[in-house]
Amino acid sequence: MKMIGCYLTGILPRPEKLVEATRAYDRGRLDEAKLEKAFRDASLKAVNAQLSAGLSVVTDGMLRWQDLLRPFSENLDGVKTGSLARWFNNNTFFRKPVIIGDIERKRSIVKSMTFTSFLPRNVPWKAVLPAPYTFVQLSENQFYKTKEEFMFRYAEILREEIKDLAEMGFEYVQLSDPSLVHHPNAVSVSKEELDTTRKALEIAVKGIRIKTCLHTFFGDFSQILPDALDFPVDQLGIDLYETNFKKLKGQNLEKGVALGLVDARSSLIENPDELVKVSREILNSVYSSKIGDVFVCPNCDLEFLPWKIAEKKMRVIGSVANLLREEFHE
């Protein structure tokens, strides 16, 4: 048995005081220095909430991130910020990256967005980045001749970013890939696209020395099996509220797994004992012999919920991980 851990999978909701501060700033009632202080205070609160809940890997809450893609469209050369688009089947929106030239990265993106000074030295840090397939699918490409060319170029940029994260002290990187499984028209990703995704991931993680997870959500993870088993990542993340569990049975992952057990799109607070039962069934199903690393997490970003509900969800995540450690005698 390897480790059983727990972490977040994306952006946290902004606490009420930060929401008030950003609104005041937008209306010209708050200066930039006070807005920055509000972000710092809220980020410290986010880190402390994770530690209090017993999360074993932490982020700074990503409160500066307006959406998953925005920091990249605003900081990469060859990309401009486009029009608003709906974020999958949610009542939230993102700005579409518009590719107008060969994309280049001249500085670390996450470094400028993250309050690393608030991250504890005795707990591993995690960063969340858009995966190659999702970045390409959600962008408006006006430059590259093919999606493959675009995806491989973005993967090179991603590798540069991940290498910098390792130097900064991050131990985990999540590549968020909802587009890989979200298919409302029931048309799954083709074998060719999955192969291109694998090749792009190989470029992105080549020569890096930190743990990686490809986290899928808003869709059924089983539809990209067995191809996903060949992806060059340490863990595979599964949205268990969208995935057909029956189709997971008999699939030997032979990798770590991030179980999206807590529903980030529902205010209902889950029962930890019930989630442990679900976890047990899944782990016994997907591991034929030795169980790999297991992480308990939300199925997607908790940003869809009010702050107080998100705090309760974090405590559930920590409780489930503790119960699983007891059961598996970690």
N, C-alpha and C positions, 0 to 999 in steps of 0.2 A: 504494500500500500504506500502510495506517495502522499503528498500533502493534500489537505482539504482546507481551502481558503475561501475568502469572500471579498467581493469588491463591487464597485459601481460600473456601469457600462456606458456612461455618457454624462450629459449636462444635467446638473441639478436645477430645480426651480430657484428663482431668486427670492430670498427672504423679503418680507414686507417692507422693511426699512430701505433695502436697496431698490425695490420697485418705486418707492416714493421718491428716492433720490434721483433716479434716472428720469422720472417724469418731471421733477422740478428742474433738472438740467435742460431737458428738451424745451421747457417753457421759459428758459432764461432766468430762472429763479435760484439757481445753484451754480457756483463756479466749478471749474475743472478740478481744482485741488480738493474740494469737498466731495466731488463725485468719486475721485480716486480713493479717498479715505473710506467712502461707503463701500466701494468694491473690496478694499482690503479687509474691512471689518466683516463683510459678508463671507469672504473667502476663508477667513480664520474660523468663522462660525461653521462653515461647511466642513472644514478639516476636523474640527473638534467633534462635530456630530458623527462623522465616520468612525473616529477613534472611540467615542463613547458607545457606539453601537457594536464595537468589536470587529470592525472590518480589518482584514489582514493585509490589504493592499489599498493605498489611498490615492486620491486625486485632489486637486485644489477646488473641485466642484465645477470647474469650467464656466464660471459665472460670467466671464467676459465674452464667451462665445455666443454670438447671436444665432448661429446655426452651425452645423458640422462643417460646412464648406466655406463659410465666409472668410475665416482667417487666411485660407489659401487663395481665394480670388482677390483678396485685398493686398496680399504680400508677395505674390509671384509675378515676375515680369511675364508679359505675354497673355495675361488674364485680366479681364475687367469684370466688375460686378454688374450683373444683368437684372432682369425683371424678377418680380416676385412670382414664386410658384408654390403650389401646395406641397407640403411635406408628406408624401404618400397619402394614406387615408386618414389624416389627422386634421384638426382644425388649427394647424400652425403652418407657417410658410418659411421659405428660404429664398435667398437670392441666388439665381442661377449663374454659375461662372460662365463667362463668355471667352472662348479661346481665340485670341486675335493674332497670336504669333507663337514662336517656339517658346515654351514655358521655361523659365529659369528661376532658380532660387539663389538669392544673394545674401540671405541671413536666416537664422533660425526662426521658424514661425511660432512654435510652441513656447520658446523661451520668452518671447515678448508678450505672451498671453497668460503666462502662469505665475502665480505667487509661490515660487519655490521656497522662499524664506519661511513660509508657514508649514511646509511639509516636514514631518518628523524624521529625524535621522535614524531612528530605530525601527521604522516600518517601511517596507518597499513602496516605491512610487510607481504610479501607472499613468500613461498618456493615452489619449484616444485620438485616432486619425482616420480620415476617410480612406477606405480601401480603393485600390485601382479601378475595379469594375464599377463601383458606385460613383466615383468621381467622374468617370468618363460618361456614364449613363445620364447623370444629372447635369452635365455641362452642355453648352451650346458650342459645338466645334466649328470654327470658321477658318481653321488653319491646316490641321493635319489631314492627309489624304485618306487615311483609314483609322478606324477605331483602334486597331492593333498598334499602329504607330503611336497614336496618342496615349494609349494605356501604358506602353513600354516606356515612353518618355516620362510620364507621370510617376511610374514606378522608380525610375532613377532619382527623381526629386524626393520621393518618399524615403529612399535609402539614405540620402544625405540627411534628411530630417531625423531619422531613427538613429543614425550614428551620433548626431549631436545630442540626442536624448540620452544615449548611453553615457556620453562624456559628462552630462549634467547630473548623472546619478540615478536616472530612471532604470528600473529593473523589468518593467512590463510595458508592452505596447499593444493596444487593441486596434485592429483595423476593422472599422465598422463597414459592413457590406449589406445593407438592407436590399439594395437593388438586385442582388444575386438571387433572392428568394421571393421578392414581392412581385407577384404576377396576377393581377386581378382578372386578366382575360384568359387565365388558365393556359398560357403559353410559356412553358418553362425555358430556362436558359439552355441553349443547344450544347451538344458535346464539344463543338468547336470553340464556343465562347468559354466553356469551362476550362478547356485546354489553354486558351489564351490567358485566362485568369491565373491558372497555375504558373505559367511562364512569367507573368507580370509579378506575381508574388515571389518567385525565385529571384528576380532582379531586386525587388524591394528589400529582401531579408539577407541577401548575399553578404557574408562577412560580418554580420552584426552579432553582438554577444549578449543580447537581452531576450527575454521570453516574449513570444508573440502569440496573439489570439486573433483569429478571424471570427468576428462576431456577426451573426446574421439575425435579422429580426423583421417583423411585419410580414413574414411568410413562412412557408413550410420547409424546414431544413432538409427533410427527407428527400425532396425532389432533386437535390444536388449530390445525393449519394448514388454510387460509391465514389464518384470522382473526387469529392471533397477530401476523402481519406488520403489522397496523394498531394494535397496542398502542403507546401513547406512551412507550416506553422506548428507551434507547440500545442496549441489548444484550439478547439472548435466551439464556437458559441451558438447556442440553440434557443430560439424563442419557443418555449414550451406551451404557449397559449395559441400558437399558430401552426405548430408542427403535429403531424399525424404520428402519434406515438407507436401505433401498430407497425408502421413502416420502418421505425428505428430498430425494432426487434430483429435480432440476428445479424445486425451490422456491428462488427468488431472494430471499434474506433482506433485502438492502438495509439491513441494520443490522449492528451488531457482534454477535459471538457468543461465548458462554462455553462451551467444550467440556469437558464432564464426562468427561474421558478416564481419570481415575484412580478406581478402584473403592474407595469408602470403606467398603464392606461386605465386603471380602475382605482377608485378611492377605497374599495373594500380591502380591509387589512387581513391578510392571510393568517391561517393557523399554522404555526411552525411544525406541530406534530403531523399535520396532514401533508405538509411539504416534504417532511422527512420520509413519509411512506412513499410518496411519488418518486423521490430521489432514489430510494432503495430499489424500487422496481426498475427504474431506468438504468442504474448502474449495473444491476445484475443482468440486464438485458444486453447492454452494449459492450460489456467487458467479459470476454469468455474465460479469462484467467486473472491475471494481475490487473488491478484497477490503477489507472493513471492518475495524474493530478486532477483534482475536482475543485471547481470554484462555484459557489452559490452567488447568484447575482440577479438583478432585475432583467426582464426580457429586453428592455430598451432604456432610453434615457428617462429619468424620473422627472424631467422638466414639465411633463404634462400635468403634474399634480401640484396642489398647494404645498408650501414648505412644510407645514406641520404633518401632513400626510406622508410626505417623503421621508421625514425623520422616523416616523413609525415603521415605514417600509424598510428603512435601513436596519432598524432594530430586529425586525423579523429575519432579515438576511443573516445578521450576526448570530441570532439564536439557532437558525437551521444549521449553520456551519458548525456551531458548538455541539449540537445534538448528533450530527453526522460523525464528528471526531470521536465522540463517546462510543457510538455504535461500532465504528470501524477500528477503534483502539489506536488512533493515530499517535 
